[in-house]
Amino acid sequence: MKPINDALKILLLVVAIFALAELGLFFRDMRSAARETTATMAEAKATISELRDYSREQLARLRDPRGVGQAVEHPEAPSLADLLGQEKFLPPVGGDRFVGLDPPESGVPVA
């Protein structure tokens, strides 16, 4: 009976050691989560402050009477020829054996 009691005491001691280690890991994870939460809250506060400043600027612009009678600028629309800008056009048929464009041929397909 004594060896069984000794084995149970050792087993209980090992379980207690593992439980304490697990508790230590739990508290370490809680500290890490608390630090991350604090950093996230600080970032959220900074974002809210920036949004508040931006909304105040926009309200000040809306309330400014000087902007009521100003004309709207109408920029000149670019022509369609400049749609591709400085890009090159497609090569002609047979211009490059890897990149080519086969123009459609007129006719009726025969099956």
N, CA, C and O of each residue as an XYZ file, in Angstrom:
444
protein
N       0.805     -1.177      0.000
C       0.000      0.000      0.000
C       0.859      1.257      0.000
O       0.484      2.273     -0.584
N       2.013      1.185      0.657
C       2.916      2.329      0.723
C       3.425      2.712     -0.664
O       3.447      3.903     -0.973
N       3.840      1.764     -1.527
C       4.308      2.171     -2.859
C       3.206      2.840     -3.690
O       3.487      3.738     -4.485
N       1.962      2.405     -3.508
C       0.866      3.023     -4.261
C       0.652      4.456     -3.794
O       0.429      5.354     -4.605
N       0.724      4.666     -2.465
C       0.590      6.017     -1.913
C       1.715      6.921     -2.409
O       1.476      8.074     -2.766
N       2.945      6.397     -2.431
C       4.081      7.188     -2.907
C       3.917      7.529     -4.391
O       4.201      8.653     -4.806
N       3.469      6.578     -5.172
C       3.277      6.829     -6.605
C       2.178      7.867     -6.824
O       2.291      8.721     -7.704
N       1.114      7.791     -6.019
C       0.038      8.777     -6.149
C       0.505     10.164     -5.728
O       0.101     11.155     -6.334
N       1.341     10.254     -4.709
C       1.882     11.549     -4.282
C       2.770     12.151     -5.369
O       2.704     13.350     -5.638
N       3.592     11.323     -5.984
C       4.472     11.804     -7.060
C       3.625     12.259     -8.252
O       3.887     13.300     -8.855
N       2.620     11.473     -8.575
C       1.732     11.834     -9.680
C       1.007     13.145     -9.384
O       0.865     13.988    -10.270
N       0.550     13.320     -8.144
C      -0.118     14.551     -7.742
C       0.844     15.732     -7.812
O       0.448     16.828     -8.208
N       2.098     15.522     -7.434
C       3.106     16.576     -7.509
C       3.360     16.973     -8.969
O       3.472     18.159     -9.279
N       3.449     15.989     -9.854
C       3.672     16.270    -11.276
C       2.483     17.043    -11.854
O       2.670     17.982    -12.628
N       1.259     16.649    -11.479
C       0.058     17.347    -11.951
C       0.052     18.784    -11.452
O      -0.302     19.699    -12.195
N       0.444     18.988    -10.193
C       0.487     20.340     -9.634
C       1.516     21.190    -10.367
O       1.267     22.367    -10.629
N       2.663     20.614    -10.700
C       3.697     21.363    -11.434
C       3.178     21.766    -12.815
O       3.353     22.909    -13.237
N       2.537     20.824    -13.518
C       1.984     21.146    -14.834
C       0.876     22.204    -14.737
O       0.766     23.078    -15.597
N       0.072     22.115    -13.696
C      -1.005     23.096    -13.521
C      -0.424     24.486    -13.287
O      -0.929     25.465    -13.837
N       0.633     24.586    -12.477
C       1.264     25.885    -12.244
C       1.900     26.425    -13.519
O       1.824     27.623    -13.795
N       2.526     25.547    -14.294
C       3.125     25.979    -15.554
C       2.042     26.480    -16.511
O       2.221     27.503    -17.171
N       0.941     25.773    -16.585
C      -0.166     26.193    -17.455
C      -0.746     27.522    -16.992
O      -1.107     28.361    -17.818
N      -0.838     27.722    -15.686
C      -1.334     28.972    -15.139
C      -0.385     30.123    -15.493
O      -0.830     31.221    -15.828
N       0.913     29.864    -15.417
C       1.891     30.881    -15.806
C       1.775     31.247    -17.279
O       1.867     32.423    -17.632
N       1.572     30.249    -18.148
C       1.393     30.518    -19.576
C       0.107     31.305    -19.819
O       0.067     32.191    -20.672
N      -0.936     30.980    -19.069
C      -2.197     31.699    -19.208
C      -2.020     33.178    -18.875
O      -2.494     34.040    -19.615
N      -1.339     33.478    -17.762
C      -1.132     34.876    -17.385
C      -0.228     35.601    -18.371
O      -0.408     36.794    -18.612
N       0.746     34.891    -18.946
C       1.606     35.505    -19.953
C       0.794     35.879    -21.188
O       0.969     36.957    -21.757
N      -0.098     34.977    -21.596
C      -0.959     35.273    -22.743
C      -1.913     36.426    -22.444
O      -2.204     37.239    -23.321
N      -2.393     36.494    -21.226
C      -3.285     37.589    -20.849
C      -2.553     38.932    -20.888
O      -3.120     39.933    -21.327
N      -1.295     38.960    -20.432
C      -0.505     40.196    -20.499
C      -0.285     40.613    -21.945
O      -0.390     41.793    -22.279
N       0.018     39.648    -22.799
C       0.231     39.944    -24.215
C      -1.038     40.492    -24.853
O      -0.987     41.458    -25.615
N      -2.170     39.881    -24.545
C      -3.443     40.354    -25.089
C      -3.768     41.752    -24.571
O      -4.299     42.581    -25.310
N      -3.453     42.014    -23.310
C      -3.715     43.341    -22.745
C      -2.853     44.394    -23.431
O      -3.328     45.498    -23.697
N      -1.580     44.070    -23.726
C      -0.710     45.018    -24.438
C      -1.229     45.290    -25.842
O      -1.235     46.436    -26.291
N      -1.665     44.244    -26.540
C      -2.196     44.429    -27.888
C      -3.470     45.262    -27.860
O      -3.684     46.105    -28.732
N      -4.318     45.029    -26.859
C      -5.553     45.796    -26.737
C      -5.246     47.260    -26.461
O      -5.904     48.146    -27.007
N      -4.261     47.519    -25.623
C      -3.874     48.887    -25.320
C      -3.350     49.588    -26.568
O      -3.687     50.745    -26.819
N      -2.534     48.897    -27.346
C      -2.008     49.489    -28.582
C      -3.129     49.757    -29.581
O      -3.131     50.787    -30.255
N      -4.073     48.835    -29.675
C      -5.196     49.017    -30.600
C      -6.065     50.192    -30.163
O      -6.525     50.967    -31.001
N      -6.292     50.328    -28.875
C      -7.082     51.448    -28.380
C      -6.390     52.780    -28.640
O      -7.052     53.762    -28.977
N      -5.074     52.829    -28.488
C      -4.330     54.059    -28.761
C      -4.436     54.418    -30.242
O      -4.587     55.589    -30.590
N      -4.356     53.415    -31.109
C      -4.483     53.654    -32.542
C      -5.896     54.134    -32.885
O      -6.068     55.024    -33.717
N      -6.894     53.546    -32.245
C      -8.276     53.964    -32.486
C      -8.503     55.399    -32.030
O      -9.194     56.163    -32.703
N      -7.925     55.771    -30.889
C      -8.057     57.144    -30.402
C      -7.414     58.123    -31.363
O      -7.968     59.193    -31.617
N      -6.249     57.777    -31.904
C      -5.573     58.660    -32.860
C      -6.409     58.808    -34.131
O      -6.523     59.907    -34.674
N      -6.986     57.717    -34.600
C      -7.826     57.770    -35.802
C      -9.065     58.624    -35.565
O      -9.450     59.414    -36.427
N      -9.679     58.473    -34.421
C     -10.867     59.271    -34.091
C     -10.502     60.750    -34.023
O     -11.265     61.598    -34.486
N      -9.360     61.061    -33.457
C      -8.914     62.450    -33.382
C      -8.701     63.031    -34.779
O      -9.091     64.168    -35.044
N      -8.079     62.250    -35.679
C      -7.867     62.716    -37.050
C      -9.200     62.926    -37.764
O      -9.372     63.916    -38.474
N     -10.146     62.001    -37.581
C     -11.466     62.150    -38.200
C     -12.207     63.369    -37.664
O     -12.901     64.056    -38.414
N     -12.063     63.637    -36.380
C     -12.707     64.808    -35.788
C     -12.139     66.088    -36.396
O     -12.886     67.003    -36.743
N     -10.804     66.146    -36.524
C     -10.176     67.325    -37.124
C     -10.607     67.496    -38.579
O     -10.878     68.611    -39.025
N     -10.668     66.388    -39.313
C     -11.074     66.461    -40.721
C     -12.517     66.939    -40.859
O     -12.821     67.763    -41.721
N     -13.405     66.422    -40.011
C     -14.805     66.833    -40.098
C     -14.958     68.303    -39.730
O     -15.795     68.996    -40.309
N     -14.173     68.788    -38.788
C     -14.227     70.218    -38.447
C     -13.764     71.075    -39.624
O     -14.356     72.118    -39.902
N     -12.707     70.638    -40.316
C     -12.235     71.371    -41.494
C     -13.310     71.391    -42.579
O     -13.545     72.427    -43.202
N     -13.959     70.255    -42.804
C     -14.982     70.196    -43.846
C     -16.191     71.063    -43.484
O     -16.760     71.720    -44.356
N     -16.580     71.071    -42.232
C     -17.691     71.929    -41.817
C     -17.329     73.397    -41.969
O     -18.171     74.202    -42.365
N     -16.091     73.755    -41.663
C     -15.653     75.140    -41.833
C     -15.693     75.528    -43.308
O     -16.051     76.660    -43.633
N     -15.336     74.619    -44.199
C     -15.400     74.918    -45.636
C     -16.847     75.084    -46.094
O     -17.145     75.962    -46.904
N     -17.744     74.250    -45.580
C     -19.146     74.363    -45.974
C     -19.771     75.669    -45.489
O     -20.638     76.229    -46.159
N     -19.342     76.145    -44.350
C     -19.907     77.363    -43.774
C     -19.261     78.627    -44.324
O     -19.715     79.731    -44.023
N     -18.203     78.483    -45.128
C     -17.487     79.635    -45.663
C     -18.301     80.256    -46.797
O     -18.532     79.593    -47.808
N     -18.745     81.513    -46.659
C     -19.578     82.126    -47.704
C     -18.781     82.508    -48.950
O     -19.378     82.761    -49.996
N     -17.471     82.558    -48.870
C     -16.665     82.959    -50.031
C     -16.725     81.922    -51.146
O     -16.509     82.273    -52.305
N     -17.005     80.686    -50.846
C     -17.005     79.652    -51.862
C     -18.321     79.523    -52.615
O     -18.425     78.692    -53.517
N     -19.325     80.319    -52.272
C     -20.641     80.155    -52.869
C     -20.669     80.621    -54.321
O     -21.220     79.923    -55.173
N     -20.087     81.786    -54.628
C     -20.209     82.334    -55.970
C     -19.057     82.005    -56.906
O     -19.015     82.515    -58.026
N     -18.122     81.166    -56.477
C     -16.972     80.878    -57.323
C     -17.369     79.960    -58.464
O     -18.184     79.050    -58.312
N     -16.750     80.234    -59.636
C     -17.038     79.428    -60.822
C     -16.356     78.079    -60.727
O     -15.339     77.916    -60.052
N     -16.940     77.116    -61.421
C     -16.373     75.771    -61.471
C     -15.435     75.706    -62.666
O     -15.778     76.164    -63.755
N     -14.267     75.144    -62.467
C     -13.324     75.005    -63.576
C     -13.729     73.829    -64.449
O     -14.079     72.762    -63.945
N     -13.680     74.031    -65.764
C     -13.984     72.973    -66.719
C     -12.714     72.639    -67.486
O     -12.389     73.324    -68.456
N     -11.993     71.611    -67.081
C     -10.760     71.285    -67.801
C     -11.075     70.753    -69.197
O     -12.150     70.206    -69.444
N     -10.121     70.925    -70.096
C     -10.300     70.469    -71.472
C     -10.215     68.946    -71.497
O      -9.316     68.347    -70.906
N     -11.161     68.340    -72.186
C     -11.195     66.884    -72.276
C     -10.115     66.412    -73.247
O      -9.921     67.031    -74.293
N      -9.409     65.325    -72.920
C      -8.384     64.826    -73.844
C      -9.039     64.192    -75.073
O     -10.158     63.683    -75.007
N      -8.328     64.235    -76.173
C      -8.878     63.639    -77.392
C      -8.760     62.118    -77.322
O      -7.958     61.579    -76.560
N      -9.563     61.447    -78.120
C      -9.544     59.988    -78.124
C      -8.262     59.433    -78.736
O      -7.903     58.283    -78.481
N      -7.572     60.236    -79.537
C      -6.330     59.764    -80.151
C      -5.248     59.567    -79.094
O      -4.346     58.748    -79.271
N      -5.335     60.299    -78.018
C      -4.330     60.193    -76.959
C      -4.743     59.199    -75.886
O      -4.183     59.203    -74.790
N      -5.711     58.350    -76.188
C      -6.210     57.408    -75.198
C      -5.118     56.460    -74.725
O      -5.038     56.161    -73.534
N      -4.274     55.982    -75.639
C      -3.197     55.067    -75.264
C      -1.948     55.793    -74.803
O      -1.009     55.155    -74.326
N      -1.915     57.104    -74.932
C      -0.748     57.862    -74.483
C       0.470     57.538    -75.316
O       0.417     57.599    -76.545
N       1.565     57.194    -74.669
C       2.807     56.900    -75.364
C       2.974     55.422    -75.667
O       4.055     55.002    -76.081
N       1.931     54.620    -75.471
C       2.045     53.189    -75.724
C       2.107     52.921    -77.223
O       1.568     53.686    -78.023
N       2.758     51.847    -77.589
C       2.866     51.477    -79.002
C       1.594     50.760    -79.439
O       0.925     50.107    -78.638
N       1.276     50.895    -80.714
C       0.135     50.190    -81.263
C       0.514     48.746    -81.531
O       1.692     48.390    -81.487
N      -0.470     47.920    -81.806
C      -0.220     46.509    -82.078
C       0.614     46.362    -83.351
O       0.455     47.148    -84.285
N       1.487     45.377    -83.399
C       2.316     45.210    -84.592
C       1.470     44.744    -85.771
O       0.423     44.126    -85.578
N       1.916     45.036    -86.988
C       1.158     44.575    -88.157
C       1.248     43.059    -88.291
O       2.005     42.401    -87.576
N       0.476     42.526    -89.204
C       0.471     41.081    -89.418
C       1.875     40.638    -89.786
O       2.484     41.190    -90.702
N       2.386     39.650    -89.081
C       3.725     39.141    -89.347
C       4.829     40.042    -88.829
O       6.002     39.800    -89.115
N       4.483     41.073    -88.077
C       5.515     41.976    -87.550
C       6.378     41.292    -86.507
O       7.575     41.562    -86.410
N       5.796     40.441    -85.756
C       6.530     39.696    -84.748
C       5.887     38.315    -84.697
O       4.664     38.199    -84.608
N       6.705     37.274    -84.753
C       6.113     35.947    -84.839
C       5.478     35.487    -83.532
O       4.663     34.564    -83.538
N       5.840     36.122    -82.393
C       5.236     35.738    -81.116
C       3.987     36.559    -80.803
O       3.069     36.068    -80.147
N       3.952     37.811    -81.271
C       2.816     38.677    -81.020
C       2.293     39.119    -82.362
O       2.997     39.819    -83.090
N       1.104     38.745    -82.710
C       0.551     39.151    -83.989
C      -0.941     39.297    -83.899
O      -1.573     38.795    -82.970
N      -1.494     39.975    -84.851
C      -2.919     40.186    -84.903
C      -3.389     39.749    -86.278
O      -2.959     40.306    -87.288
N      -4.250     38.776    -86.326
C      -4.789     38.321    -87.592
C      -6.086     39.077    -87.840
O      -7.071     38.860    -87.134
N      -6.100     39.970    -88.842
C      -7.346     40.720    -89.108
C      -8.408     39.777    -89.643
O      -8.084     38.772    -90.274
N      -9.665     40.090    -89.397
C     -10.719     39.211    -89.890
C     -10.781     39.260    -91.418
O     -10.580     40.313    -92.023
N     -11.053     38.135    -92.019
C     -11.177     38.068    -93.478
C     -12.650     38.085    -93.836
O     -13.477     37.471    -93.162
N     -12.964     38.791    -94.898
C     -14.355     38.875    -95.311
C     -14.727     37.575    -96.018
O     -13.893     36.981    -96.701
N     -15.912     37.150    -95.866
C     -16.358     35.923    -96.494
C     -17.340     35.183    -95.626
O     -17.618     35.588    -94.497
N     -17.857     34.118    -96.144
C     -18.837     33.301    -95.440
C     -18.164     31.988    -95.081
O     -17.595     31.342    -95.961
N     -18.208     31.569    -93.826
C     -17.595     30.284    -93.481
C     -18.359     29.128    -94.100
O     -19.589     29.111    -94.099
N     -17.625     28.169    -94.625
C     -18.226     27.004    -95.263
C     -17.921     25.804    -94.379
O     -16.774     25.572    -93.998
N     -18.958     25.047    -94.061
C     -18.778     23.903    -93.173
C     -18.513     22.646    -93.964
O     -18.336     21.576    -93.382
